[in-house]
Amino acid sequence: HVKLLNSPAELRDIYLGADEDRVVQITLTVPQPISRAGLAAIFNLEVVQLVDAQIVGGVAYEVSVRGEDTDTDGDGIPDVSDPDDDNDGVPDGSDPNPLISDLPIPNIACATGLPYIFRAGLRDAAAFPTDPVFRGYCLSTAYPDAYWKEFDDIRSSAVFGMSFLGLPPGIAKGEFSFSARPLKSGSEENSIGMAIIPPCATPAFAWASLIGDLPEAGGDWSSNALTRFDLDLRALPPRPNFTSNLLAKLNADHALDLYVQRESLLDWMEMRLWTCPAAVFAHGLPHRAIGQAVLTNGPLGELFITQTTPGGGDGAYTHLGRAEGWSLETGMLDASTLPSGAYLQCMSAGSAGGDGNRLLGLARVEDVGTELGARFDFSVLQSPRYSLLVLSNEVVVAFLTNRIGLAATFPSPLSPTFRDTGGVAGADPASDGFRLSLHLGSLVTIQLPSTGTVTGNELVAWPEMGAERLVLDYRQGVFLTVNSVPSPAITAERAHSLGHEASALGQTTIHPSGAFLLLSNLGTNGTDGVRLHWEDALAGGGITFAELRDHPAQDRWVNTTGSWAQVRSIGELSPGAPQTLSQARITLVSTQSSLPYLVTADGSSMGAATGRISVWSNAVEVAAVTLGSASIEARTSAPWRELRRGASSERLTMEFTPGTLFQVGLQQVLGDALRVDWQGGSAPVAQREFELLSSGLLEMAVGAVCEKGSGGCAPMALEAGYNSDGDVVIHWGGCGYRLQAAESLESPVAWQNLSSSSPVVIPPTMSFRIFRLICE
């Protein structure tokens, strides 16, 4: 045994005699947890053979050491203090593979109910602009010099890679689908590789296949149209030297990496996983029990957690996909009915630096005698101390630093709401810093240890990490664990996506997917959808529809007559009285007509007496009709792409693909927008929510949710690229902007209005050379 105290370090001169063979076993032991979070240490170990001082052979290894925030099995216990890191019942000290579960694959017979859905890329027929991908640590390490592409990317000089992290344990059934097409010659040899076998630096895949050998390719992969492929992860097409069942590896890794060679375009990927026991859905999100807990649905949508045991190891885990944050509301807590030491806590889990299953910090409400107390802990980020804000109805009443342990005490009973927001651990909340907060409901007297008392209703804490910063990729879930709290309940949950909190409506399941929010399990009774909560009550804004689908085998909305999507704006005409402000609906009324969609809108809730509907093309009004009521309608050849309203106006704007055919009254014209102006009503004083509902649709995806306050539009990047036809395509994020173009910058510049809806195709016949965005 040799202890090496420096890095780099060398152990030299293990001499070999002539023709001597010797087995050299090297064990690398790290006796203490790494002092930083995550994959903080990579050890490169080389064994070199020399003859007469000349290197003649050798082998190199890469060993990654995980830090204190890692939770391999997803049980909410950091690996450094977990006696069974893979949760297979074999203690780590006697487990030959302590990080790989030895449990058998669950029986497929128990794979019932709704699946976990992991989606990447929009189902948009490979339309430009490109959709972002996410690559985990292992995939990036496997190909450090790769030139990567995104979804819908037509470059044949770049390879494609995608990582799905945070997969649930106990996977009994898995389906994987993707849509692709070849780009150029050489695509015949393109293959897809799934599930990297470590070490990451020398990648091999558990399963791989030429794309042309998959059944849907029809024996060729050279000039195919966009093609959908469906794979059973338990029974993949057999290939020599590869496994056909990936479930054991998925259950061990809690991740899936994919790699596709350069001459193929990827439109989207989707993985659906069923577990044993099945996920319990509540508030549109899948849950699994932790420890000995049993999860059941309540009559009002609650999720009850029963049969918990003392010790704090039981509870529920909420799967979030790729969310920006979360909020979770529990039932009432009363210190007078709780035993001493009882608590209820939330621990956030996510990905940072491409490394999933990382614990980020916890917030706890606990019994401290006659009152309740709040405690925050970020020690998994190597940050024992935190800063604390106390708010009273969103107004700061106290700011404390260098805190540790108990944050405050306050009277009970109360129903706490836990919240996790922000994208950078160690940064100030004003700079998108990661923080955990605890909302207490009504105003109460808050005792701050060693400081005094204030009146407030919210505590906000964030880790003090000095100059260290940890950029968080996304939140993959939250652990709610309890100790001696009888039958706690999760009464409400929201996923933070696209900069806003989203609440599922009806039977909808919501799946935050990074750049968009996917809505599934939509029914036909008109009560399914999502409610998006406004951050600034004085802001106007809009919502962008990235997908509207009504058939499992198609990526469009063209099949189900009578199906519809609706947006309802909720706000206040007088302070403190939320109500419907306006609503708009688009319905597929015919599958044969050149104008298959009917748009209706109603502003009577605001007291409007009449309405005016107009068609616009490149910011120029081309048709209009004034109606004698607040209900208006129009026919269109395509579904809407965006809907927005002003903060204090009675105007509703709906954006469509340029060149859409409209009919208002008896007029038929081409355009890119409908504008509705109501007269005679009251202007709203606050905007609170957008409610998106549907009937008869299979899935919807929200691509953006935008707010526009009195300060105007936020800075926005304008980007350009090419579509598959070679046309220039210009796109931008957000909403509330208009693209303008000019032929030159010679004075006077003749700016011309183009579309307000991104992206915009610039055909070769246009002579524009200069483009800009303006804030509408």
N, C-alpha and C positions, 0 to 999 in steps of 0.2 A: 504494500500500500504506500503510495507516494502522494503527498499533499502538494499541489501546485498553487502558489499564492499569488502569482502575477498573470496577467494576460497581455500578450501571448506568453505561453509557457511551453517548455520543451522537456521531454524525458528522452535522453539520448542513449545510444550505444548498448542495445541488446544484441550482443554478438552471436553470430551463427557460424558454426564450423562448416567445412566443405561438405556439400550435399546433405546438410542437416535440415530437417523439417521440425518446426516448433509451432505449437498452437499458442497464440498470444491472446488472452482475454482481457479486455479493457472495460472497466466499469466506471462511468462518470456519475458521481454522487454530488448532489447539491444539498448540504445539510440543513439549510434554512430557506424559508420562502424568499423569493426574489423581492427586493425592496421597492419595486414598482409594480404597477398593475399590468395585466395582460401578458402578451408574448414579449417580455422585456429583455430576455436574454437568449441569444442564439450562440451555441457553442459549435465551432468547427473543429472536428477531430480528424487528423491526418496520420496515417501510418505509412511510412516511406521505407522502401527497401533499397539499400545501396550496395554496390560492389565496386571496391576500389574508389570510393568517394563519388561514384556516379549513380544517379537515380535510375534504377532499372524497373521499378514497379511500386505499387502502393495502392491505397484505397482511402477515400475521403468520406466522412460522415458529417451530417448536420443534425444537431440535437437542439430542439427548442424547449425552453423551460418556461412553464406557465406560472403566472403570478398569483397573488392572493385573491384576486377578484374572479377567478375562473370557477365555473360550476359545470363540470362535465356532464353530469346526469340530469341536470335541471330540477333538482329537488330543493333549491333555495339555500343549500349549505355550501359555502366555499370549499373547494377541494382540500385546502390546507388543514381544515378542521373536520372534514367528512371522513368517517372511518370506512366508507364504502363508496368510492368515487363514481363507480359505474352502476350502483344500485342493483347489483345482481345477487345480493345476499351473501357474497363471499368477502370477508374483510380484506382490505387492501394488503395487510401484512402477509396473508397467505394466498393471495390471488395472483396467478402468474401473469394476468393481463388486467391490472387494476383500473385501467381507463377504458376497457372494452368489455361490454356486458357479455356474460356467458349464458344468458337466458335464451331459450329457444324462441323462434319466431312465433308470435301468437297465432292461434287458429283463425283462419280466414272467416270461419262461421260467425265470429263475434264482430266482424267489421260491418256494423250497421249504423244507421243514422246519417247525419250530414258529415261531409268530410272537412278536414283542414284544406284550405285552398292557398297555394303559393303561385302567384302570377307575376310574370315579368314581360314587358312589352305589350303595347295595345294591339288588339285585334282589328287593325285598320288597313288590311290589304297592303301592308308594307309602304304606307304613305309617308312621305317626308313631312316634317322633320324626323330625325332618328329618335328612338326611345332609349333612355339610359339603361345601362346594365349595372350589376353589382358583382364585384369579384372579391372573394374572401382571401384570407392570408395564404392558404395552401395553393390556390390556383395562381395567385400572383407570384408566389415563390417558385412554382413549377416552371413558369415561363417569364423570367424577369426581364428579358429583352424583347418581349412580344410587342407587335404593333397591333393594338386591339381595335375592334370595331364594335358598334352598338347595334341594336335592333334596327331594321330597315336601312342598314348601311350598305350602299352599293359598291363600296371599294373592294376590289378583289385582291388588294395587297395587304389586307389586314385579317387577322384571325379573330374568332369569336370565343368568348368565355363568359360563363355565368355561374354564380354561386347562390344556392339557397341554404341559408343558415337557420338555426333555431327550430329544427324539425322536432316533433314531439316524440316521446318514447312510446314503446309498445305498438309500433306500426304493424298492422296485420294485412293491409292491402294498400297498394299504391298504383296510381295511373299517371302516366306522363305523356303529355301531348306537346307538339310543337309544329310550327308552320314555317316552311323554308322553300327556297328555289335556287337553282344553280345560276351562277353569274357569267361564267365564260368557260372556255376550254380548260381542261384540267380538273373540272369539278367532278368528273367521273371517279376520281380517286379520293374524293372528300369523304371523311368519316366523322362520326360523332363518338366521343369518349365520355363515359359517365363514371363518377366516383373514383377519385384519385386514391391510390394505395400509397401510403407513406413509405419512404421519406418524400416530402413534397418537392425537394430540390431535384430528385431523380424520378419524375412522375411515371407511373404506370396506371392504367385504368382497370377497374374491376370488370367493366364491360365496354366493348367498342364494336362498331360495325360500319362498313361502308354504307353511306346513305342510299346509294343505288341498290343495295341488297335488301333494304326494308320493303315489305310488301307494297306499300302505297306508292313507291317509286316506279313500279311496273318494270323493273329490271334495267332501268336506265336513269342516269342523273347527269344529263347534259343540256337539255333544252326544255325541261319540265316547267309547267306553270307553277304558281304558288301552290304548294301541296301540304296538306295536314297529315301528320304522322301520329299514331296512337300506340303507346307501349305499355305493357303490363309489367310493372317493376318486380313482380313475383315470378313472371315467366317470360323473360325477354327472349327474342329469337336466339337460338343456340349458336355460339361462335366458338371455334377452337381456342382453348386455353383461357376462356373467360367464363365467369359465372353467369347463370341465367336468372338468378334470384338475388336482387340487391337489398332485400329488406333487412337482412341481418346486418349488413354494413351501414344502412341508414340508421338503424336503431343504435349502432355503436358510435357512429360519427355525429349524429344529429345534424348532418349537413349533406349536401349533394353538389359536387362540382361538375360542370359540363364544358366540353371543349369541341369546337367545330373548326375545320380547316378553312382556308382563306377564300376559296372560290364559291362559297355559298352565302346567301343572304338569309337571315333569320327574321321572321316577322314577330313572333311571340312564343313564349313557353309557359306551360301551366302544369303544376303537379297537384294531384288530389290524393290525400292520405286519410285512411281510416285506421283508428287505433282500437286496441283492446285493453281496458274498457273504452267504450265509445266516448267521444267528447260530449260534454253537456253544454248546450248552447243557451246563453242568456244575454239579453241586450245586444243580440246580433253577433256575439263573440264566443269562440269555443273555450271551454274550461276543462281542466282535469283536476282530480283530487290529489292532494299532497298528504303523505303519511296515511293515517287511519281514517281520514275524513270521508264522508259520504256527501255527494252533491245532489240536490233535488231542486226542481223548478217550482216556484211559488205561483199562486193564482194571479198575482199582479205583476208577474215578470221577474220577481226577485229570484236570487239564487241562494238557497239555504245551505249552510255548511253544518252538518250534524256528525255525531259520534266522534267528536274530537277528544283527545286525551291530554292531560296536563303535560307541560314541557315545551310547548311552542313549535312542535314539529308537524302539526296538522293544519290543513287549510285548503286553499284553491289557487290554481295558477291560471291566469287569463292569457291566452295566446293573442298577440297583436299583429303578427306579420311583420311588416316594415313600417312602423308608425313613428311619428315625431314626438309622441308623448302620450299621456293617458290621464284620466281622472276616474276615481272610484268612490262611490258613496256607500256607507254602511248603515245598518240599522242603529237604533238608539242605544247609547251606552250610559249607564247610571252607576256611579261609584258606590252608591248605597247598596246595590245588589250584587256587586262583584267582590270576589275574594281578594285579599291582598296579593299584589303581584300580577294580577290578571292583565293581559294586554291584547291588543290587536294591532298588527303592523303590516305595512306594505313595503316590499323590496323590489326595486326596479331591475330588470335584466335587459341586456341589449348587446349590440355589436359595436366595436370600435377598432379601427385599423384593420378591418377585415376579419377580426377575431370575434366569433359569436359566443353565446353562453357566458357573458360576462356580467357579474353583479355590480351595480352602480351605487347603491346606497339605500338606506331604509328610513322610513318615518313611522313612528309608533305612538299610539295613544294607550296609556297604562293607568291602572289604579294606583294612587299614591296615598290612600287613606280615605279621607272624606271628599277628596276632589280627584279630578283626572289630571294627568300630566302628558306633555308632548316631548318626544325624544327623537333626535335625528342622529344618524351615524353614517359617516362616509369612510370608515376605516378600510373598506375593501379597495378604495382608491388611494390608500396610504395617506389619508387625510384625517387625522383624529380630531381636528378642530374645524369649526364651520362658522360662517357668518349668518346672522339672523335678522330678518325684518319682521316687524309686527305692524299689521295694517288694520285700519278701522274703515270699513266700507271703501277699500282701495286707496285710502290715504295713509301714508307712513306716520306712525306714532312712536316708533322706536327702531333704532338700528344698533346692533351689537356685533362685535367681532370676538374672535378668539374663544368661542364657546365650545364646550365639550359636554357630552352626556345630556342631562335633562335640560330642555329648553325653556319650559314654562309650565305652570299649573293653572287650573281654571275650574270653575264649578260645573257640575253636571245636573241633569242629564243633557246630552246633546247627540246629534247625529253627524259625525265628522265626514268630510270629503277630502280624500287624498288626491294630490295632483303632481305630475311629473312633466316638466317642460324644459326647453332649452337644448342646445346642440353641442356645447363645448364645456366639459368639466374643468373647473378651475377659473373660468371667466366670470365676470360680473354679469348679473341678470340683464343689465341694460345692453350688454354686448352678446346676447344670445347664450348666456351662461346656463348650464344645467343646474336646475334647482328642484327641490321637493317642497311642497307646500301642504298645509293642513288648514282647511276652512272649517270654522266652528259653527257656522250658521248665524245666529243672532249675536249681537254685541254682548260681550261678557267682560268681567274683570279678570285680567291676566296678570298673574304674579311671575315676574322674571327673577330667577335666583340671583342674589347679590346685587340686584339693580333697583327693584321697586315694582309698582303696579301701573298698568295702563288699561285703557278700555279698547278692545279691538275684537276682531273676529277672524283673523287669518295670520298664520305664521308661515314664513318663507325662509328656507335655509339652503345654503350652497357650500360646497367644500372649499376650504382654504388650502390651496395647493402651491402657493408661492408663484414661481415663474412657470411651473409645469402646466401644460394644457393637454387635454385628451379630447380629440374630436370624435363625437359619437356618430356612428353610421346611422343607427336607428334603434328604436326600442322593439324588442321581440316579445316581451311579456312582463307581467307583474305577479309576484307571489303575495298572496294575502294569508298570513299565518296567525294563529290565535293560541292563547294560553288561558284556559279557565274562563273563557267567555262562552256562555251557553247558547248554542244554536245561532251564531251570528249570520247575518244576511248581507249580500251585496244588493243594494236596492237600485242602483243606477251605475252605469259605466259609459264612458265616452273614449273613443280613440282620437288622438290628435293627428290629423292628416291634412296636407295642403294648407297648413297654417291655421287650421280651425278645428274646433272640437266637433266630432260627428257622433250623433246618436241614431241607432238603428230604430226603424219604425216597423210595427207589425212583425212578420216572420222573416224579415230581411236579415241576411248575414252580411257583415261588412268586412272587407279585407284590405287594409292599408297596404299599398304596393309601391311605396316610394313616391314615384312621380304621379301616381293617380290613386283614386279610391274606387275599388271594385265593389259593386253591390250584387249579391246573388240571392237565390231562393226567393225570387219575386213571384207573387201569386196573381190572382185575377180579381180580388175583391177591392182593389184600389186603396188599401191601407198600408201597403208595403213601400218602403223607401228609406230616406235618411233625412235627419234634421241637422243642418249646419248652423252653428251658433256664431253670431257676429261678435267680433272683438271690439269694434268701435261703433257705438250706437248712433253716432252722428255721421257715419260714412255711408255712401252708396256702394254699389258693387255688383258683382255678377257671378255666374256659374257657367263653366264650360263643360259641354257633354263630349266626352272622348269616345264613348261607345254606347250604342243603343242596339240591342240584339233581341230577336224573338224566336230563334231556332237554334238548337244545339249544334247543328252541322254548318251553320252559316254565320258570318261575321257582320251581317247587316240586319236592318229592320224592314222587312218587305213581305212578311208572310201572314201575320195574324190580323185580320180585319177586326176593327173595334178595339185593338190595343192602343194604349195611350201613355204619355208621360206628362207630368204636371209639375209646375213650380208655383208654390204659394209663398208670398212675401209676408212676414209677420213683423209688426212694429207697433208704434204708438201714435195715435192722433192727438192724444193728450197724455201728459206724464203719468206713468204708472199703470196704464191700461192697455196691455198687449192685445192685439187683434189682427185679423187678416187685413192687409192693405190692398193687395191685388193678387190675382192668380191668372196663370196662362197655361193652356193645355194644347198639346199637339196629338192628334189621333190619326191612325192609319184607317181611312174610310174605304179604300179601294185598292186592290192589287192589280187592276187593269188600267186605271185612268192615268193620264199624263200629269194629273194633279192629285196624287193619292193621299196627301196629308191635309187635314183640316186643322187650322190654328184658331183657337178661341181665347179670348181674354176678357176679364171682368174687373171693373174698378168700383162697383157699386158700394163696396164696404167702406170706401172713403167718402161716400156721399155724392159721387160723381153722377151727373145727370146725362151727359152725352160723351161720346168718344169719337176720336178721329184716328183712322189707321192709314199709314202711308208706306209706300215702298220706296227704298233708296238704293241707288247704285253708285258706288264710289263717292259717297257723301252728297249726292245730288238726288233730290226728290223726283221720282218719275211717275208716281200715281198716288192718289189719295181719295178717301171717302170719309165723309162725316156722317155718323149715325145718330139717331135720335134716342139712343140709350147708352148705358155704360158697358154693354156687352157687345163685343165686336168679333168678327170672324174673317178668315181669309183662307184660300187654298194655296198649296205649295207643291212643288215637284220633289222636294227633298226635306228631310228633317232638319230642325234647327241645330246649330253648333254652340250657341252661346245665348244666354239671357241675362240682362242686367237692368237695374233701375237706379235712379238718382237718390241721393240721401233725403232731400226734402221736396223733390218734384213728383209730379203725377205722370211721369213719362216712363214707359217700359219699352226697351229695345231688344229685338231678337235678331241675332246674326245667323246668316246662312252661307253656304258655299257660293262664291261668286258665279253668276250665270244661272242661278235658280229661277225657275218660272213661278210667278205669283199671279193670283187673281184676287183683286179686291173690287167688290161690286161687280161690274161688268167688264172691268179693265184687266187685261192680261199683259204683263210686262216682265222683263228680266231684271234681276237685281241681286243684292246681297244682304238686305236687311229689311225688317218690318219695324215700324215705330208706332207706338200707341200713345196718344195723348188724351187724358180724360179732363173734362171741364166740369166745373161746378162743385167740386169736392174739396175736402180739406187736405192740405199737405201734411205728411207725417212729421212728427218731431223726433222720432227715433226709429231705427231699424234694428231688429233683434235676431231674426232667424230667416233662413231660406229652408223651406220644406219641399223636398223632391219626392213625389209619389209616382206610382205606375200601376198599370193593370195590363196583364197579358204579355208583358215583356219577360224575357228570360234573365237577362243581366243588363246592368248599366255600369258605366264607369265615368266618374267625375274627374275631369282633367285639370281643373283649376277652380279655385274659389278666391275672388278678388275683392278687396275693399278699397274704396277711394274716398279719403277724407277731405277736409277743407284745405289741406296742404297740397292737394293735387296728386299726381301720379309719382310713384317711386321710380328711381332710375332703373332703366331696363336695357338689356343688351339686344341689339338687332343682329341676327345671324343669317347667313346665306349658304345655300348648298345646291345640289342638283338632285332631281328625281330620276326615276328609271327611264324617262323619256328624254333626258338631257336638258329639260327646262330648268331655269334658275328658280329656286324656291326660297322665299324670304320668310323668316318666322321670328317670333318673340314670345316671351312668357307673359303671364298675367292677362288682365283685360282692362278696358277703358282707354286703349290707345288706338290711333289710326295711323296707317302707313301712308306716307306721301312720297311722290317721286318727281324728279325733274331730269331734263335732258342734259343740263349743264349748270354750273354755278355762276355763269356770267350774269351780271346785273342787267335788268331785274330778273331774279330767279322765278321761273314759272312753275311753282309747285302744284302738282295735281293730286287730288285725293284718290287713294286706293282703298282697300278694304280695312274694316276694323276687326276682322276675324283672322287670326293666324292659323295656318300658313297662307301665303299668297304666292301663286304661281305667276311668273313673269314670262310669257311666251316670247319666242324669238321675234315676233312682229313688233314688239314694243321697243322703243328707242331710248328708254330711260337708262340713265347711268348713275344717278345720285338718289339715295333713299334716306328717309328719316322717319322717326316716330313722333307723333304729337299726342298730347294728353287731351282727350275729349272731355 
